[in-house]
């Protein structure tokens, strides 16, 4: 009985540790991620990593938002799990990191992988 109890505690501990690691998924931030402006982002190739600083002006429905950095605007896509509990308003200056997503029939968008509130 004690072995079963100890095994159960061990398994529970492993599950809790795995969940904590999965929720705090970090990522690389440094060389290789191109910090740019919205105007320049429109000219980049598909899957180019980018970092943009600016504001989310409004929701466009679903996971799409209008982002503006003062040089122009671009549609960004933020999946629910990328918010990680952040509450962002149009007054907040944020930094987003993601990749350029291009479709032949529409303007490029940014598939957001991380969000940080700067102000």
C-alpha positions as CSV (number, residue, x, y, z in Angstrom):
1,X,0.0,0.0,0.0
2,X,2.8,2.4,0.8
3,X,4.5,1.7,-2.5
4,X,1.2,2.5,-4.4
5,X,0.9,5.8,-2.4
6,X,4.5,6.7,-3.1
7,X,4.1,5.9,-6.8
8,X,0.9,8.0,-6.9
9,X,2.7,11.0,-5.3
10,X,5.6,10.6,-7.7
11,X,3.3,10.6,-10.7
12,X,1.2,13.5,-9.4
13,X,4.5,15.5,-8.9
14,X,5.6,14.7,-12.5
15,X,2.3,15.8,-13.9
16,X,2.3,19.1,-12.0
17,X,5.9,19.8,-13.0
18,X,5.1,19.1,-16.7
19,X,2.1,21.4,-16.6
20,X,4.1,24.2,-15.0
21,X,6.8,23.9,-17.7
22,X,4.2,23.8,-20.5
23,X,2.5,27.0,-19.2
24,X,5.7,28.9,-19.0
25,X,6.9,28.2,-22.5
26,X,9.7,30.5,-23.1
27,X,11.4,31.2,-26.4
28,X,14.5,32.7,-27.9
29,X,14.8,36.5,-28.1
30,X,17.9,37.8,-29.8
31,X,19.9,37.7,-33.0
32,X,17.9,36.2,-35.9
33,X,14.7,38.0,-34.9
34,X,14.4,41.1,-37.1
35,X,13.2,44.2,-35.2
36,X,11.5,46.2,-37.8
37,X,8.6,48.6,-38.5
38,X,5.2,47.8,-39.9
39,X,6.0,49.4,-43.2
40,X,9.1,47.2,-43.6
41,X,7.2,44.1,-42.4
42,X,4.9,44.4,-45.3
43,X,7.9,43.9,-47.6
44,X,9.3,40.8,-45.9
45,X,9.1,37.2,-47.1
46,X,6.9,34.5,-45.7
47,X,8.0,33.1,-42.4
48,X,10.5,35.9,-41.7
49,X,10.9,36.4,-37.9
50,X,10.0,39.9,-36.8
51,X,9.8,42.0,-33.6
52,X,7.4,45.0,-33.6
53,X,6.8,47.6,-31.0
54,X,3.5,49.5,-31.0
55,X,-0.2,49.3,-30.0
56,X,-3.1,47.0,-30.7
57,X,-5.8,49.5,-31.9
58,X,-8.7,47.2,-32.1
59,X,-10.0,43.7,-32.4
60,X,-11.0,42.5,-35.8
61,X,-12.8,39.4,-34.5
62,X,-11.5,36.0,-33.6
63,X,-7.8,36.0,-33.1
64,X,-7.1,39.0,-35.4
65,X,-6.2,42.5,-34.3
66,X,-5.1,45.7,-35.9
67,X,-1.6,46.7,-34.8
68,X,0.0,50.1,-35.3
69,X,3.5,51.2,-34.7
70,X,3.2,54.8,-36.0
71,X,4.5,53.9,-39.4
72,X,1.4,52.0,-40.5
73,X,-0.8,49.2,-39.5
74,X,-0.8,45.4,-40.0
75,X,-3.1,42.6,-39.0
76,X,-1.7,40.4,-36.3
77,X,-3.0,37.0,-35.2
78,X,-2.7,36.0,-31.6
79,X,-3.9,32.6,-30.5
80,X,-5.5,32.3,-27.1
81,X,-2.5,30.5,-25.5
82,X,-0.1,33.3,-26.5
83,X,-1.8,35.9,-24.2
84,X,-0.5,34.0,-21.1
85,X,-2.8,36.0,-18.8
86,X,-1.8,39.4,-20.1
87,X,-4.5,42.2,-20.3
88,X,-3.6,44.6,-23.1
89,X,-5.5,47.8,-23.9
90,X,-5.1,50.3,-26.8
91,X,-3.1,52.5,-24.4
92,X,-0.4,49.9,-23.8
93,X,2.8,49.9,-25.9
94,X,3.7,46.3,-26.5
95,X,6.4,44.3,-28.2
96,X,5.3,41.3,-30.3
97,X,7.5,38.6,-31.8
98,X,6.3,36.4,-34.6
99,X,6.5,35.5,-38.2
100,X,5.3,37.1,-41.4
101,X,2.4,35.2,-42.9
102,X,1.5,35.9,-46.6
103,X,-1.5,34.9,-48.6
104,X,-1.7,35.6,-52.3
105,X,-5.1,37.3,-52.0
106,X,-4.5,39.5,-48.9
107,X,-2.0,41.8,-47.2
108,X,0.7,40.1,-45.0
109,X,-0.1,39.5,-41.4
110,X,2.0,38.6,-38.4
111,X,1.5,35.3,-36.6
112,X,2.3,36.3,-33.0
113,X,4.4,34.0,-30.8
114,X,5.0,36.2,-27.8
115,X,3.7,39.5,-26.4
116,X,5.4,41.8,-23.8
117,X,3.9,44.9,-22.3
118,X,6.5,47.7,-22.5
119,X,4.4,50.6,-21.1
